[in-house]
Every structure is written in C-alpha cells, then in structure tokens.
Amino acid sequence: MGLTELNMGSIVIVDDNPNNLHVLSSMLQTAGFKIRPALDGKVALRSIMASPPDLILLDIRMPGMDGYEICKQLKADEQTREIPVIFISALNETEDIVAAFQAGGTDYVTKPFQKEEVMARVRTHLQLYRMQQAERKQIETKLAQSKSDLRRFAEVTAHHLQEPARRMANYAGRLRTQLAGRIDDSEIQLSLDFICNQAHYQLNLLNDVECYLEADQPRGEIKSVDAKRTVSALLEKKAVSISAAGAEINCGNLPHAHIDAPRLAELFGIALENALRYGKGERPLRITIDGERHGPFVRYRVSDNGPGIDAEYRERMFQVFERMGSSGDVANTGIGLAIMRRIAESSGGRAWIEESSGGGCCVLFELLAEETF
C-alpha cells in the first residue's frame, strides 16, 4: 500500500486541550491526512458514528466522558469496533497503559509526544487497518460467491431431479392402476402402495425445496397488492380442498401490502393449507382470514378453531423439514412454514404462530404496507 493512498486516511483527534489539538492537527494535515478535531468526547462520538474515520487519536483525561469510556463505546458498536484507537496521554504508569488496552486501544503514545513517533504509529496502524479491511472484503466476496454457487447448485439439482421424480410417480401410479384387483398378496400390495406414496412425496419435496430456495426472490413487480382479491382467488382455487375438509371460511379486513403478487398468494396459500391440514378437530372447522395495520406494517392472520399447537413447538414449526401429524401425508414435506418465513423476512416482515381466540392455531405474518413507500 503506497504512501499516497495512506495520505487519504481520515483521522479524528479528540483532546480537550486546544493547544495539543492544534499541534496534532497541524502535524497530520501537513502530512496529507484529513483531520477532524474534537474538544469534547460526546461531540467526537457523534462525529465518529455519523462518519467513521480510518483512525482515532484519543486523549484519556477529559471532563465529562473520558477516553476510556469513549473507546469502550466505540468497541461495543459493530460499525466502529474495528477502527484503530491510539491513546495519547501524559499518564505513563503501567496501570494506565494496561487500562487503555483493556478499553480496546490499539496503541499508546505518551505526552509530550514526538512528531516522528506519532507519525510512525499512525502510518503503521492505518496500513494494518487498510490491510485488514481489504482482507475482510476479499473473504466476504469469496463467501458471497460460494454461497451463490451453492444456492445455484441446489436450485439446479432440485429442478433437474423433479423430472425423474415425476416420471417415477406417474409410472408407479399407472402400475398400481393396472394391477388393481389383480394382486392377491397383501405384502405386494403394501409395497406397491409404499412406492407410489414415496414417489409422490419425493416429487412434492423437490417442488418445496425449489420454492424455499427461491422464496427470497420476487416473482413479479413489487407494488401495492390487493390482498382481498388475492385471497378470493385462492379460495376459489382451493374450493375442493375446503369442501373436503368441511371448512367454513370467514374473511375480514385485508389491507393492501407492498410485495409481488405471486409471493403474497403463496403466503396466504401456505397458511390456509396449514389450517386445512391441522385444524380438524372435534368441532366443525372454521377458518378466519383477516388483517390490520400495525404502524408501517400490515399484519395478516389465518386462524382456526382446531386443536392448536403448544407454545413450546410453535417456533420449531418454521424449521425446514419440521413436520406435524402423520408421516404418511405425502403432501406434508415440512417446508411450507419455512417458505412462509423466508418470504416474509426477505420482504422486510416476519412470520410467527400464536393461539387463536378459539383456542386453535393462528398463523400470522407481517409485510410492509403500501403507504410505507
């Protein structure tokens, strides 16, 4: 790293003594550094947080907030914790120097300071800081590329495995149909049923894995979407399933949300499917779909009057492959609610489960409201 590049460094100098501040500022400005002086610790903190420098020269003994406290606050903040801090103080006892390093200091210079020593330490720590930043950026770039490659591999794998799984499910189904009533051995019939069920489960699993991987990517224009119209279309599409479950659906207020329409439909679809699958209990199934504004968000609820989910298991339901009910349900891959959370969080919202007013399950998700933009 060349001298010219180092001279572009920005340095904050904090000292309540105007003479010391002037001497240090003049010395470093002459060398080509950009200097931001501060006579007060609180003022310095605000300046640093607003625009983090490349290095900080910090006096220890100051009225109000001393250098130790300033350094501790800087090291506690993710935005400023890596910035090198060089303490400058007339205190030269061992315990003072140890306290400076314990507070998070990078180096220590005693007063009266020598120009050559200050310049050498500033240049050294700036160079080390720049090297660390460059190395971190390189690591982050490689990590991002590896993550992208891994995701692409998973997407391509899931996509290409779907066709063999689809064929297996189709041929297994055809075989079962052709042999219907012609198999006397119950073990053979059981094996054939198992093959058919597992083939369909594998196909559903691959579909859901692909949906999960793509859940954080918009599938259309992000805009104000009519949630009421979205739910109406969904209920029409799910009419057969709703009828089979003997469910009564009640829709309330459904404000617009700021998202792409396909993913909003998927959010409601997952929540409705969850209610239809697990909401069945001793009472006739009633499902309520509604929403309301909560600050900059719209909070949607899909609740039922079924058996519900114990509080200790609610968060687990959003983990990938976490399944409830019978493992023989080939449509239940254990990924649906994980997809829901991924969509919601990637859109600036969240998803969770509560107990409904009727003692059943209430799946909630928040999205940004249209007026937010």
N, C-alpha and C positions, 0 to 999 in steps of 0.2 A: 504494500500500500504506500503510495508516494506522499511526499510532503504536501503537495498542492491539495490533494484530497483531504488530508488531515486538517489543513487550514480552514476547511469549510465547516469544521466542527462547531457546534453551538454549545456554549458553556454558561451555566447560571452560577453567579458568585453571590453568596449570602454572608454578609458581615454587617453588624450594627455600627461598626466604626467607619465613618465616611473616608478617612484617610487611607485605611487598609483597602477599602473597596476601590478607591481611586487608583492606588498603586497597582493592584492586581488587574483591574480592568484595563488600564493603560498598557501594562506589560503584555497582556494576552492579545489585546486588539492590535498592537504593533506587530505581533507575530502572525496576524491574519485571522484570528479566531473571532467568531461572532459572540459578543458578550451581552448578557442580560443581568445587570446588577440588581440586588435587592437588599435593603437595610433591615427588613423585618421578616421573621420566619413565616408568618401566616401569608404575607404577600407573596413570598417566594413559593410556598406550596401551591397557591392558586395559579401562579405563573407556570410552574412545572407541570401541573395537572392539565392546564389548558394547552400547553405545547411542550411536550417532553424534550429536554435537551439531550446532548450526547454525553455530557459530563457535568458534575456539580462540585463546586468548591464551597465547603461549608464550615463556618465558624462554629465553635462549640458553645461558648459563653455568650448568650444573648438574652435580653429581657423578654419576658413572656414565654415564648416557645424556644427552648434551646436546641442546639444542633443534634443532640442525641434523639430527641423526640421527633424532629423533622425527618431524620434518617429512618427511624422506625416506621413512620407513616408511609414513607416512600417505598420501603421494602415490603410493606404489607399490601401494597396495591400492585396488581398484575401489570398495569400499564407502565409503572416506573421502577419496579423492583430490580430490573437488570441494569439500570443506569449506574455507572461507577460514581461513587461519592468519595472525594478526598477531603478529609478533615484538615482544617488549618487552625491552630490554636497555640497560645502561649503555654498551655498546660503540657508538661512533658514528663510527668510522673508515669510510672509503669501502669498504675491502675487506670489513669486517664486514657492512655493509648489502648489498653485492653477493652475499656468501656466503649471506645469508638468502634473497634472491630466487632464487638458484641452487638452494637446497634445496627451493624450492617455496612460499616465503612469499608472502602476498598483499600484506602491508603491513608497516611497521616503525615502532615508536614508541620513542624514546629515554628513558631514565631521567635525572633524575627526571621523571616524566610529569605532564602537566597534565590535570586532570579533563575539561575541555571538549574537548581534543584526542582523548583516549581515547574519550569518548562519541561524538564526531562520526565517528571512524573505525569504531567498532563498528556504529553505526547504518547508515552508508553501505555497509559490506561485507555486513551482514545483509540490507539491502534488495536489493543486487545479487545476492546468493546466492539469495534468495527469487524474484527475477525470473527468474534462470537456471533454477531448478528448475521454476517454472511454465511457462516456455517449453519446457523439455525434455519435461515431461509432455504439453504440448499437441502437440508434434511426435510423441511416441510414440503418443499417441491417434490422430492422423491417420494415422500409418504403419500402426498396427494395423487401422484402418478400411479403408485402401487395400488392405492385404494380404487382409483378409476379403472385400472386394468383388471383388478379382482372383480369389481362390480360388473364390468363388461363381460368378463368370462362367465360369471354366474348368470347374467341375463341371456347370453348366447346359449349356454348349456341348458338352462331351463326351457328356452324356446325350442331348441333342436330335439330335446327329449320328449316334447309334447306329441310329436307325430308318431313315434314308436308306441308311446303310451296310448294314444288314441286308437291306433290300429289294434293293439292288444285288447283294449276294452271292447272294440267293435267285434273282433273275431271271437272273443270269449262269450260275448252276448249272443252272437249267431250260433255258436256251438251249443250253448245252453238251450236256445230255442229249438234247434234241430233235434236235440236229444230229449226234449221234454216228453215225459211219459214213457220213454223207452229204456230208462235206467232203473234196474231193479235193486242195485246195490246202493244202500244209503250212504256208504262211505265215499263212493264215487261221486254221488250227487252232492255231498257235502264239500268235497274237494273242488268240484266244478263251480259251485256257488262261491267258494272262497276265492278262486282265481278271478271270477268276474268282479267280486267286490273289491279285491285288492287292485285290479286293473283300473277300475273307476276311481278308487282312492288315489292312486298314483297320478292319474290324469288331473284330478282336482287339486292335488298337492302341487303339481308343477304349475298349474294355472295360478294358484295363490302365491307361490314363490315369485313368479314373474310379476304379479301385481304388487307384491311387497317391495321388490327391488325398484319398481317404477313409481311407487306411491308418492315420493317426494318431488316428482317431476310433473308440472302442469300438462294437461292433455287438451288444452284449448286456451282461448283468451281468458286472462284473469280480469274479471269485471264484476259488476253488481249482478248477482244471480237471484232469480225469483225462487226462493225455497219452497213456496207453496205450490208452484207449478211443478217443481222437481218432485215433490212428494206425491202429487196427484198422478204424475206419470209412473212413478214407482209402484203405487198401489194398484194401478191398472195392470202393470206388468206382473205383479205378484198375486193377482186375483185368485188363481187356482190354489196356490200355497196358503193363502189367507183363508180360503173357504175350507180347505182340507183340515186346517187347524181349528176351525170353528171360531175364529177370532173376530172380535168386534174392534174396529179401528176408529178412534176419535182424533181429529186434527184440530189444533188450536191455532194461535197466532204464530206465524212463521215469517219473521222479518228477512229481508234480503241479506245476503252475505257477499263478501268480496273474495271470490275464488273462481276457478274454472268450473264450468257446469258438470263435466263428467265426474270429477272427484267429489263434488257435493252430492251427486246422485249415489256415488259409491259409499260415502259416509252414511247416508240415510239407509242405503240398502243393507249394509253390514249390521247396523243397529236393529233394523226391522227383522232381519234373518235371525239375529241373536234372540229376539223376543219370541219369534215364532217357534224356534227350536227348543228354548229352555223355559219359556213362560208357561208351559202347560202344567196345570196343577189340578186340584180337585174342583176348582171353580171354572166357569166358562172364561176363556181367555179374553181379556180386554187390554188393548194397547193404545196408549195415548202418545201422540207426536205433536210437540209444540216448541215454542222458543220465545225468547225475550232479550231485550237489550241489557247489557251489563257494561256500562262505560263504553269503551271503544270496540267492544266485542258483542257478538250475538251468541247467546247460549241456547243450544238446542237440546231437547230431551226426548228420548224414546223410552217410555216406561211401561211396565206390565204389572199384572196382579198375581204373578206366579209365585213359585217358592223362593225366588231371590237368590242372592249369593252372599255367603257370610263375609263379613268385613275383612277377615284375615286373608281371603282368597281374591279379593277384588283387583288388587294391583297385579297379581300373578296372571290374571286373565289377559293382560296386554303383552305378555311374553310370547315370543314365537314358539309354536308347537304346543302351547298350553291348551289342553282340551278338557271339556266337561262332558259329562254324560257318557253314553255308550261308545266304546271304541269301534263298534261296528258301523257307525254312521259314516258312510264314505264321503258325505258332503262336508263333514266337520274335520278340517285339516288343522285347526288350532292356530291359524294365522290371521283370521278375519279381524279381530280386535287389534292385533299388532299393526295391520294395514291401516286401520282407522286412526290409531295414534300417530303413525308416521305421516299420514296425510295432514292431520290437524296441526302437528308441531311444525311441519315444513311450511305450513301456511300462516305461521305466527300464532297458532292457537294451542289447544290442549284437548285431551280426552280422558275421561275417568268414569267410575261406576259409583253410584250411591244406591241407597234403598229407596224405593218409590213410596209414595204416600199410602199405597195399598199394601205395603209390606213386600212387594216384589222387587224386581230389578229395574233400575233406571240408568240407562247409558247416556252420558252427557258428552257433548263436545262443543268447544267454543271456536269461533272463527272471527276474523276482523269484519266489522260492519261496513256497509258501503259508504257511510258518511265519513269514515276514517280517512278516506283518500280524496 
